[in-house]
């Protein structure tokens, strides 16, 4: 939090400024350490709400807010505070409207004698099955604070993994959008003037110029409708791809796309290994852990096939052997390492090792993504810019050559 203060020094000088602190008490202690005599102190009010604040009022909870809530609750329980007191302190500390609302509900649940996991389960959009079951396992085993600390680490790593993939996709997305904007701007602003100029000469224009003039004419008359059609088509296609009947095919197709398919596989394998390892470490049985893990994976192919693996394990099949039947999704290294973990009784450790390995693979792939895509994007931009330049220069050159001959 940011605080504005007015204070005096030992020499009697007036000092005004701002100080960042966790709360008002921390701000006072910091200023006193500087030997300041505080005249006034207050939280700085901002004219505009931050995006996360607006989302909070709309009912959204950011991943960072969830991590902070989990970490702070774990620290307070480790310090010896009761669960009820810890939640009340967190409620007073948070600035998020939605988190405050959730904590109020959790306090009521705890005061009624119900477990914390029951209160968390009321908010499935904020706290996943994975989160709730880790907390429930901690409550049953008496290790709630350790489970919460472990949970904060896991969801932080999951957040970092997703953030790296999104960051890698930002560069090609910006370049492609800029290329489209450039092409549309030239078509609407430059080519109409050139079309009138070329129209005054009774000369057959080159094919490329005629094509671009046709595109310009189309955008001038139908551009708005075409734009709306593209937006509608995007949302319709998005709605279709989210249907249960389509998802098995669309998600399977994603895994087969060169480069991006490899990243998607490694991302799902990293999440599978880390979530399953966390659930097993918390004391949950493997059948329940597999069911929860399957429901938390993003790719429908992994979810569907992991559900089948769970059914085979439930019938008495070894986990590694059941997993080996789906070698297209789970490489030989994964099944062999899991088989070693089963034999040695160190399955959780093996899963965490696999999680770190595939997280590193995703990290390396996303770092190289810009390097790989950059020459391809440069070629695309070169073709667009070169084509536009040729469409403009060719008729001008043709006209000037005709005038010289005359």
Order of alpha helices (4+ residues) and beta strands (2+ residues): beta-beta-alpha-beta-alpha-alpha-alpha-alpha-alpha-alpha-alpha-alpha-alpha-alpha-alpha-alpha-alpha-alpha-alpha-alpha
